[in-house]
C-alpha cells in the first residue's frame, strides 16, 4: 500500500504526514513550495545525492519514506544535510548541474561549512526554534 502524498497548500494538514511534528512559522513565508537545490546523505560522510525541486518539503518527504524508487531508496539516503533556495527553477537547475560536476571532497566541504555535524535539517522545518529558525520570516510589529 502506498502512502498518500502530503498536502500541498495547507500547512496545518502538513503535520499529519510528519508524525509528531507541527508546522513551523516557516510556512507563513514561503510554504512548502520553493525552488531549491539540496543534498541528502545516508550518514555523515556517507552516500550523497544532489537534487533540485520546486517543493523541497514534499520531495524530501518522498525520499525519506521511500515513496519513489531509485538511487535514494536503494542506498538509504534519507538525511537532508544541505539546501539552497533559489528564486527560479532555471537557476536551481543550473546550480544542481554544476554541483554534480564537483568532486566529492568539495561537496563535503560545502555541507560541513554550514552543517558540520551533518544533522538532518528536515525536522527543523517543523519547529519554531531550531536549526532553520534563522530562515523563518519575521513578523512585522504593528
PyMOL CGO cylinders between C-alpha atoms (Angstrom):
from pymol import cmd
from pymol.cgo import CYLINDER

trace = [
    CYLINDER, 0.00, 0.00, 0.00, 1.39, 3.40, -0.96, 0.3, 1, 1, 1, 1, 1, 1,
    CYLINDER, 1.39, 3.40, -0.96, 1.33, 6.29, 1.47, 0.3, 1, 1, 1, 1, 1, 1,
    CYLINDER, 1.33, 6.29, 1.47, -0.70, 9.31, 0.49, 0.3, 1, 1, 1, 1, 1, 1,
    CYLINDER, -0.70, 9.31, 0.49, 1.19, 12.28, -0.87, 0.3, 1, 1, 1, 1, 1, 1,
    CYLINDER, 1.19, 12.28, -0.87, 1.47, 15.20, 1.53, 0.3, 1, 1, 1, 1, 1, 1,
    CYLINDER, 1.47, 15.20, 1.53, -0.96, 18.06, 1.13, 0.3, 1, 1, 1, 1, 1, 1,
    CYLINDER, -0.96, 18.06, 1.13, 0.48, 20.95, -0.86, 0.3, 1, 1, 1, 1, 1, 1,
    CYLINDER, 0.48, 20.95, -0.86, -1.46, 24.01, 0.24, 0.3, 1, 1, 1, 1, 1, 1,
    CYLINDER, -1.46, 24.01, 0.24, -2.46, 23.69, 3.88, 0.3, 1, 1, 1, 1, 1, 1,
    CYLINDER, -2.46, 23.69, 3.88, 0.37, 23.96, 6.40, 0.3, 1, 1, 1, 1, 1, 1,
    CYLINDER, 0.37, 23.96, 6.40, -1.86, 22.67, 9.20, 0.3, 1, 1, 1, 1, 1, 1,
    CYLINDER, -1.86, 22.67, 9.20, -2.55, 19.48, 7.28, 0.3, 1, 1, 1, 1, 1, 1,
    CYLINDER, -2.55, 19.48, 7.28, 1.18, 19.08, 6.69, 0.3, 1, 1, 1, 1, 1, 1,
    CYLINDER, 1.18, 19.08, 6.69, 1.71, 17.97, 10.28, 0.3, 1, 1, 1, 1, 1, 1,
    CYLINDER, 1.71, 17.97, 10.28, -0.50, 14.95, 9.62, 0.3, 1, 1, 1, 1, 1, 1,
    CYLINDER, -0.50, 14.95, 9.62, 2.09, 13.35, 7.32, 0.3, 1, 1, 1, 1, 1, 1,
    CYLINDER, 2.09, 13.35, 7.32, 5.10, 14.02, 9.55, 0.3, 1, 1, 1, 1, 1, 1,
    CYLINDER, 5.10, 14.02, 9.55, 4.24, 12.18, 12.74, 0.3, 1, 1, 1, 1, 1, 1,
    CYLINDER, 4.24, 12.18, 12.74, 4.81, 14.01, 15.99, 0.3, 1, 1, 1, 1, 1, 1,
    CYLINDER, 4.81, 14.01, 15.99, 5.57, 17.38, 14.44, 0.3, 1, 1, 1, 1, 1, 1,
    CYLINDER, 5.57, 17.38, 14.44, 3.74, 20.60, 13.81, 0.3, 1, 1, 1, 1, 1, 1,
    CYLINDER, 3.74, 20.60, 13.81, 4.19, 23.21, 11.10, 0.3, 1, 1, 1, 1, 1, 1,
    CYLINDER, 4.19, 23.21, 11.10, 6.73, 25.93, 11.81, 0.3, 1, 1, 1, 1, 1, 1,
    CYLINDER, 6.73, 25.93, 11.81, 6.47, 29.63, 11.25, 0.3, 1, 1, 1, 1, 1, 1,
    CYLINDER, 6.47, 29.63, 11.25, 8.49, 28.91, 8.12, 0.3, 1, 1, 1, 1, 1, 1,
    CYLINDER, 8.49, 28.91, 8.12, 5.31, 28.07, 6.22, 0.3, 1, 1, 1, 1, 1, 1,
    CYLINDER, 5.31, 28.07, 6.22, 3.90, 31.56, 6.68, 0.3, 1, 1, 1, 1, 1, 1,
    CYLINDER, 3.90, 31.56, 6.68, 6.63, 32.97, 4.46, 0.3, 1, 1, 1, 1, 1, 1,
    CYLINDER, 6.63, 32.97, 4.46, 7.34, 30.51, 1.69, 0.3, 1, 1, 1, 1, 1, 1,
    CYLINDER, 7.34, 30.51, 1.69, 5.18, 27.48, 2.25, 0.3, 1, 1, 1, 1, 1, 1,
    CYLINDER, 5.18, 27.48, 2.25, 6.37, 24.03, 1.31, 0.3, 1, 1, 1, 1, 1, 1,
    CYLINDER, 6.37, 24.03, 1.31, 6.80, 25.02, -2.32, 0.3, 1, 1, 1, 1, 1, 1,
    CYLINDER, 6.80, 25.02, -2.32, 10.01, 26.85, -3.03, 0.3, 1, 1, 1, 1, 1, 1,
    CYLINDER, 10.01, 26.85, -3.03, 12.74, 26.19, -5.56, 0.3, 1, 1, 1, 1, 1, 1,
    CYLINDER, 12.74, 26.19, -5.56, 15.83, 24.62, -4.04, 0.3, 1, 1, 1, 1, 1, 1,
    CYLINDER, 15.83, 24.62, -4.04, 18.92, 22.57, -4.72, 0.3, 1, 1, 1, 1, 1, 1,
    CYLINDER, 18.92, 22.57, -4.72, 19.52, 20.06, -1.95, 0.3, 1, 1, 1, 1, 1, 1,
    CYLINDER, 19.52, 20.06, -1.95, 21.96, 17.43, -0.79, 0.3, 1, 1, 1, 1, 1, 1,
    CYLINDER, 21.96, 17.43, -0.79, 20.87, 14.33, 1.06, 0.3, 1, 1, 1, 1, 1, 1,
    CYLINDER, 20.87, 14.33, 1.06, 23.13, 11.79, 2.75, 0.3, 1, 1, 1, 1, 1, 1,
    CYLINDER, 23.13, 11.79, 2.75, 22.84, 8.29, 4.17, 0.3, 1, 1, 1, 1, 1, 1,
    CYLINDER, 22.84, 8.29, 4.17, 25.03, 9.30, 7.16, 0.3, 1, 1, 1, 1, 1, 1,
    CYLINDER, 25.03, 9.30, 7.16, 27.99, 11.58, 7.90, 0.3, 1, 1, 1, 1, 1, 1,
    CYLINDER, 27.99, 11.58, 7.90, 30.45, 11.16, 5.02, 0.3, 1, 1, 1, 1, 1, 1,
    CYLINDER, 30.45, 11.16, 5.02, 28.13, 8.52, 3.56, 0.3, 1, 1, 1, 1, 1, 1,
    CYLINDER, 28.13, 8.52, 3.56, 26.40, 8.25, 0.20, 0.3, 1, 1, 1, 1, 1, 1,
    CYLINDER, 26.40, 8.25, 0.20, 25.39, 11.64, -1.23, 0.3, 1, 1, 1, 1, 1, 1,
    CYLINDER, 25.39, 11.64, -1.23, 22.51, 12.61, -3.50, 0.3, 1, 1, 1, 1, 1, 1,
    CYLINDER, 22.51, 12.61, -3.50, 22.08, 16.03, -5.13, 0.3, 1, 1, 1, 1, 1, 1,
    CYLINDER, 22.08, 16.03, -5.13, 18.65, 17.07, -6.36, 0.3, 1, 1, 1, 1, 1, 1,
    CYLINDER, 18.65, 17.07, -6.36, 16.54, 20.04, -7.40, 0.3, 1, 1, 1, 1, 1, 1,
    CYLINDER, 16.54, 20.04, -7.40, 12.85, 20.66, -6.76, 0.3, 1, 1, 1, 1, 1, 1,
    CYLINDER, 12.85, 20.66, -6.76, 10.12, 23.25, -6.69, 0.3, 1, 1, 1, 1, 1, 1,
    CYLINDER, 10.12, 23.25, -6.69, 8.70, 21.75, -3.47, 0.3, 1, 1, 1, 1, 1, 1,
    CYLINDER, 8.70, 21.75, -3.47, 11.52, 20.88, -1.08, 0.3, 1, 1, 1, 1, 1, 1,
    CYLINDER, 11.52, 20.88, -1.08, 9.49, 19.55, 1.85, 0.3, 1, 1, 1, 1, 1, 1,
    CYLINDER, 9.49, 19.55, 1.85, 7.35, 17.27, -0.29, 0.3, 1, 1, 1, 1, 1, 1,
    CYLINDER, 7.35, 17.27, -0.29, 10.37, 15.96, -2.19, 0.3, 1, 1, 1, 1, 1, 1,
    CYLINDER, 10.37, 15.96, -2.19, 12.44, 15.28, 0.94, 0.3, 1, 1, 1, 1, 1, 1,
    CYLINDER, 12.44, 15.28, 0.94, 9.45, 13.51, 2.48, 0.3, 1, 1, 1, 1, 1, 1,
    CYLINDER, 9.45, 13.51, 2.48, 9.27, 11.26, -0.61, 0.3, 1, 1, 1, 1, 1, 1,
    CYLINDER, 9.27, 11.26, -0.61, 12.98, 10.41, -0.27, 0.3, 1, 1, 1, 1, 1, 1,
    CYLINDER, 12.98, 10.41, -0.27, 12.71, 9.75, 3.47, 0.3, 1, 1, 1, 1, 1, 1,
    CYLINDER, 12.71, 9.75, 3.47, 9.70, 7.47, 3.13, 0.3, 1, 1, 1, 1, 1, 1,
    CYLINDER, 9.70, 7.47, 3.13, 10.99, 5.63, 0.06, 0.3, 1, 1, 1, 1, 1, 1,
    CYLINDER, 10.99, 5.63, 0.06, 7.90, 6.62, -1.93, 0.3, 1, 1, 1, 1, 1, 1,
    CYLINDER, 7.90, 6.62, -1.93, 9.87, 6.86, -5.17, 0.3, 1, 1, 1, 1, 1, 1,
    CYLINDER, 9.87, 6.86, -5.17, 12.15, 4.08, -6.30, 0.3, 1, 1, 1, 1, 1, 1,
    CYLINDER, 12.15, 4.08, -6.30, 15.65, 4.87, -7.39, 0.3, 1, 1, 1, 1, 1, 1,
    CYLINDER, 15.65, 4.87, -7.39, 19.01, 5.89, -6.00, 0.3, 1, 1, 1, 1, 1, 1,
    CYLINDER, 19.01, 5.89, -6.00, 17.93, 7.31, -2.64, 0.3, 1, 1, 1, 1, 1, 1,
    CYLINDER, 17.93, 7.31, -2.64, 15.71, 4.34, -1.85, 0.3, 1, 1, 1, 1, 1, 1,
    CYLINDER, 15.71, 4.34, -1.85, 18.33, 1.81, -2.96, 0.3, 1, 1, 1, 1, 1, 1,
    CYLINDER, 18.33, 1.81, -2.96, 21.12, 3.36, -0.87, 0.3, 1, 1, 1, 1, 1, 1,
    CYLINDER, 21.12, 3.36, -0.87, 19.12, 4.54, 2.16, 0.3, 1, 1, 1, 1, 1, 1,
    CYLINDER, 19.12, 4.54, 2.16, 19.76, 8.24, 1.55, 0.3, 1, 1, 1, 1, 1, 1,
    CYLINDER, 19.76, 8.24, 1.55, 17.26, 9.93, 3.88, 0.3, 1, 1, 1, 1, 1, 1,
    CYLINDER, 17.26, 9.93, 3.88, 19.02, 12.79, 5.67, 0.3, 1, 1, 1, 1, 1, 1,
    CYLINDER, 19.02, 12.79, 5.67, 18.66, 16.35, 4.33, 0.3, 1, 1, 1, 1, 1, 1,
    CYLINDER, 18.66, 16.35, 4.33, 22.07, 17.86, 5.10, 0.3, 1, 1, 1, 1, 1, 1,
    CYLINDER, 22.07, 17.86, 5.10, 22.20, 20.97, 2.88, 0.3, 1, 1, 1, 1, 1, 1,
    CYLINDER, 22.20, 20.97, 2.88, 19.89, 23.06, 0.73, 0.3, 1, 1, 1, 1, 1, 1,
    CYLINDER, 19.89, 23.06, 0.73, 19.99, 26.35, -1.14, 0.3, 1, 1, 1, 1, 1, 1,
    CYLINDER, 19.99, 26.35, -1.14, 16.79, 28.24, -2.05, 0.3, 1, 1, 1, 1, 1, 1,
    CYLINDER, 16.79, 28.24, -2.05, 16.53, 29.87, -5.49, 0.3, 1, 1, 1, 1, 1, 1,
    CYLINDER, 16.53, 29.87, -5.49, 14.17, 32.45, -6.93, 0.3, 1, 1, 1, 1, 1, 1,
    CYLINDER, 14.17, 32.45, -6.93, 13.57, 30.48, -10.12, 0.3, 1, 1, 1, 1, 1, 1,
    CYLINDER, 13.57, 30.48, -10.12, 13.70, 26.83, -11.08, 0.3, 1, 1, 1, 1, 1, 1,
    CYLINDER, 13.70, 26.83, -11.08, 16.03, 27.55, -14.02, 0.3, 1, 1, 1, 1, 1, 1,
    CYLINDER, 16.03, 27.55, -14.02, 18.71, 28.94, -11.68, 0.3, 1, 1, 1, 1, 1, 1,
    CYLINDER, 18.71, 28.94, -11.68, 18.22, 25.99, -9.33, 0.3, 1, 1, 1, 1, 1, 1,
    CYLINDER, 18.22, 25.99, -9.33, 18.69, 23.51, -12.18, 0.3, 1, 1, 1, 1, 1, 1,
    CYLINDER, 18.69, 23.51, -12.18, 21.89, 25.27, -13.32, 0.3, 1, 1, 1, 1, 1, 1,
    CYLINDER, 21.89, 25.27, -13.32, 23.24, 25.13, -9.76, 0.3, 1, 1, 1, 1, 1, 1,
    CYLINDER, 23.24, 25.13, -9.76, 22.34, 21.44, -9.41, 0.3, 1, 1, 1, 1, 1, 1,
    CYLINDER, 22.34, 21.44, -9.41, 24.17, 20.60, -12.63, 0.3, 1, 1, 1, 1, 1, 1,
    CYLINDER, 24.17, 20.60, -12.63, 27.26, 22.50, -11.53, 0.3, 1, 1, 1, 1, 1, 1,
    CYLINDER, 27.26, 22.50, -11.53, 27.29, 20.83, -8.09, 0.3, 1, 1, 1, 1, 1, 1,
    CYLINDER, 27.29, 20.83, -8.09, 27.08, 17.39, -9.66, 0.3, 1, 1, 1, 1, 1, 1,
    CYLINDER, 27.08, 17.39, -9.66, 30.30, 18.11, -11.58, 0.3, 1, 1, 1, 1, 1, 1,
    CYLINDER, 30.30, 18.11, -11.58, 32.29, 18.90, -8.44, 0.3, 1, 1, 1, 1, 1, 1,
    CYLINDER, 32.29, 18.90, -8.44, 34.49, 16.40, -6.68, 0.3, 1, 1, 1, 1, 1, 1,
    CYLINDER, 34.49, 16.40, -6.68, 33.13, 14.63, -3.61, 0.3, 1, 1, 1, 1, 1, 1,
    CYLINDER, 33.13, 14.63, -3.61, 35.60, 16.46, -1.35, 0.3, 1, 1, 1, 1, 1, 1,
    CYLINDER, 35.60, 16.46, -1.35, 34.20, 19.84, -2.45, 0.3, 1, 1, 1, 1, 1, 1,
    CYLINDER, 34.20, 19.84, -2.45, 30.63, 18.68, -1.79, 0.3, 1, 1, 1, 1, 1, 1,
    CYLINDER, 30.63, 18.68, -1.79, 31.62, 17.53, 1.70, 0.3, 1, 1, 1, 1, 1, 1,
    CYLINDER, 31.62, 17.53, 1.70, 33.23, 20.92, 2.37, 0.3, 1, 1, 1, 1, 1, 1,
    CYLINDER, 33.23, 20.92, 2.37, 30.05, 22.66, 1.18, 0.3, 1, 1, 1, 1, 1, 1,
    CYLINDER, 30.05, 22.66, 1.18, 27.96, 20.63, 3.63, 0.3, 1, 1, 1, 1, 1, 1,
    CYLINDER, 27.96, 20.63, 3.63, 30.36, 20.99, 6.55, 0.3, 1, 1, 1, 1, 1, 1,
    CYLINDER, 30.36, 20.99, 6.55, 30.69, 24.76, 6.13, 0.3, 1, 1, 1, 1, 1, 1,
    CYLINDER, 30.69, 24.76, 6.13, 27.04, 25.15, 7.20, 0.3, 1, 1, 1, 1, 1, 1,
    CYLINDER, 27.04, 25.15, 7.20, 26.25, 21.81, 8.84, 0.3, 1, 1, 1, 1, 1, 1,
    CYLINDER, 26.25, 21.81, 8.84, 29.46, 20.40, 10.38, 0.3, 1, 1, 1, 1, 1, 1,
    CYLINDER, 29.46, 20.40, 10.38, 27.65, 17.64, 12.28, 0.3, 1, 1, 1, 1, 1, 1,
    CYLINDER, 27.65, 17.64, 12.28, 25.56, 16.60, 9.27, 0.3, 1, 1, 1, 1, 1, 1,
    CYLINDER, 25.56, 16.60, 9.27, 22.33, 16.88, 11.26, 0.3, 1, 1, 1, 1, 1, 1,
    CYLINDER, 22.33, 16.88, 11.26, 19.10, 16.16, 9.43, 0.3, 1, 1, 1, 1, 1, 1,
    CYLINDER, 19.10, 16.16, 9.43, 17.66, 19.59, 8.59, 0.3, 1, 1, 1, 1, 1, 1,
    CYLINDER, 17.66, 19.59, 8.59, 14.19, 18.32, 7.67, 0.3, 1, 1, 1, 1, 1, 1,
    CYLINDER, 14.19, 18.32, 7.67, 12.75, 18.29, 11.24, 0.3, 1, 1, 1, 1, 1, 1,
    CYLINDER, 12.75, 18.29, 11.24, 13.85, 21.91, 11.61, 0.3, 1, 1, 1, 1, 1, 1,
    CYLINDER, 13.85, 21.91, 11.61, 11.09, 22.96, 9.23, 0.3, 1, 1, 1, 1, 1, 1,
    CYLINDER, 11.09, 22.96, 9.23, 8.56, 21.88, 11.85, 0.3, 1, 1, 1, 1, 1, 1,
    CYLINDER, 8.56, 21.88, 11.85, 9.99, 23.67, 14.89, 0.3, 1, 1, 1, 1, 1, 1,
    CYLINDER, 9.99, 23.67, 14.89, 9.62, 27.34, 15.74, 0.3, 1, 1, 1, 1, 1, 1,
    CYLINDER, 9.62, 27.34, 15.74, 13.11, 27.35, 17.24, 0.3, 1, 1, 1, 1, 1, 1,
    CYLINDER, 13.11, 27.35, 17.24, 15.59, 25.07, 15.56, 0.3, 1, 1, 1, 1, 1, 1,
    CYLINDER, 15.59, 25.07, 15.56, 18.50, 24.87, 13.16, 0.3, 1, 1, 1, 1, 1, 1,
    CYLINDER, 18.50, 24.87, 13.16, 16.49, 26.64, 10.45, 0.3, 1, 1, 1, 1, 1, 1,
    CYLINDER, 16.49, 26.64, 10.45, 14.83, 29.28, 12.63, 0.3, 1, 1, 1, 1, 1, 1,
    CYLINDER, 14.83, 29.28, 12.63, 17.05, 31.97, 11.08, 0.3, 1, 1, 1, 1, 1, 1,
    CYLINDER, 17.05, 31.97, 11.08, 15.25, 31.31, 7.78, 0.3, 1, 1, 1, 1, 1, 1,
    CYLINDER, 15.25, 31.31, 7.78, 11.81, 31.97, 9.20, 0.3, 1, 1, 1, 1, 1, 1,
    CYLINDER, 11.81, 31.97, 9.20, 10.27, 35.27, 8.16, 0.3, 1, 1, 1, 1, 1, 1,
    CYLINDER, 10.27, 35.27, 8.16, 9.99, 37.79, 10.95, 0.3, 1, 1, 1, 1, 1, 1,
    CYLINDER, 9.99, 37.79, 10.95, 6.51, 39.05, 11.77, 0.3, 1, 1, 1, 1, 1, 1,
    CYLINDER, 6.51, 39.05, 11.77, 6.14, 42.78, 11.48, 0.3, 1, 1, 1, 1, 1, 1,
    CYLINDER, 6.14, 42.78, 11.48, 5.09, 44.64, 14.59, 0.3, 1, 1, 1, 1, 1, 1,
    CYLINDER, 5.09, 44.64, 14.59, 2.17, 46.99, 14.16, 0.3, 1, 1, 1, 1, 1, 1,
]
cmd.load_cgo(trace, "trace")
